[in-house]
Amino acid sequence: MDRQDYNKAENAVNEVKWTVNDYAERAKDYIREQKENNAEPTAEGWFERAKANVSDAWEDTKDAVSDAWEKTKDLADNAWENTKDAAEDAKAEVKKATN
């Protein structure tokens, strides 16, 4: 995995990591927002907001990991092709030398 891709995936995961204090602050923000909008804050509403945050981070993580997979797969395919070519060249040289 390319270091840049690894960093993207790691950053996406780190963004979703909320500590207990973060959850408490974000819950307070949710409650304040609901009250400012004359709406009743609910646990379900709060869970939906937290779920959306996790979902967004998951999508970012999947994208970064998918990109890294494709790049790694391409590198592995290229390395395999290069190895096969080198083996064929070596085989031809051995055959030429023994004739």
C-alpha positions in Angstrom: 0.0 0.0 0.0 1.3 3.4 -1.0 2.2 5.5 2.1 -0.1 8.3 0.9 -3.0 5.9 0.6 -2.3 4.4 4.0 -2.3 8.0 5.5 -5.7 8.7 3.8 -7.2 5.5 5.3 -5.7 6.2 8.7 -6.9 9.8 8.7 -10.4 8.7 7.8 -10.4 6.2 10.7 -9.0 8.8 13.1 -11.7 11.3 12.1 -14.4 8.9 13.3 -12.7 8.1 16.6 -14.6 10.1 19.1 -13.6 10.0 22.8 -16.2 10.0 25.5 -15.6 13.8 26.0 -16.1 14.3 22.2 -19.4 12.4 22.4 -20.5 14.5 25.3 -19.7 17.7 23.6 -21.3 16.7 20.3 -24.4 15.5 22.2 -24.6 18.9 23.9 -24.3 20.6 20.5 -27.1 18.4 19.1 -29.4 19.2 22.1 -28.7 23.0 21.7 -29.4 22.8 17.9 -32.6 21.0 18.5 -33.8 23.5 21.1 -32.8 26.5 18.9 -35.0 24.9 16.1 -37.8 24.4 18.6 -37.5 20.7 18.2 -37.3 18.0 20.9 -33.9 16.4 21.1 -34.1 12.7 21.2 -31.7 9.8 21.7 -32.8 8.5 18.3 -31.9 11.8 16.7 -28.6 11.8 18.4 -27.9 8.2 17.3 -28.8 9.1 13.7 -26.3 12.0 13.8 -23.5 9.7 15.2 -24.4 7.0 12.7 -24.1 9.5 9.8 -20.6 10.5 11.0 -19.5 6.9 11.2 -21.0 6.2 7.8 -19.2 9.1 6.2 -15.9 8.0 7.7 -16.6 4.4 6.5 -17.1 5.6 2.9 -13.9 7.6 3.0 -12.1 4.6 4.4 -13.5 2.3 1.8 -12.4 4.7 -1.0 -8.9 5.1 0.3 -8.5 1.3 0.8 -10.0 0.6 -2.6 -7.5 3.0 -4.2 -4.6 1.4 -2.3 -5.8 -2.1 -3.4 -5.9 -1.2 -7.0 -2.4 0.4 -6.9 -1.0 -2.5 -5.0 -2.6 -5.0 -7.4 -1.2 -3.1 -10.4 2.3 -3.1 -8.8 2.1 -6.8 -8.1 0.9 -7.5 -11.7 3.7 -5.5 -13.1 6.3 -7.2 -10.9 4.9 -10.6 -12.0 5.1 -9.7 -15.7 8.7 -8.3 -15.2 9.7 -11.5 -13.4 8.2 -13.7 -16.2 10.0 -11.6 -18.8 13.3 -11.8 -17.0 12.9 -15.6 -16.6 12.2 -15.9 -20.4 15.3 -13.8 -21.2 17.4 -15.9 -18.8 16.1 -19.1 -20.4 16.9 -17.8 -23.9 20.5 -16.9 -22.7 21.0 -20.3 -21.2 19.7 -22.0 -24.3 22.0 -19.8 -26.5 25.0 -20.6 -24.3 24.4 -24.4 -24.4 24.0 -24.6 -28.2 
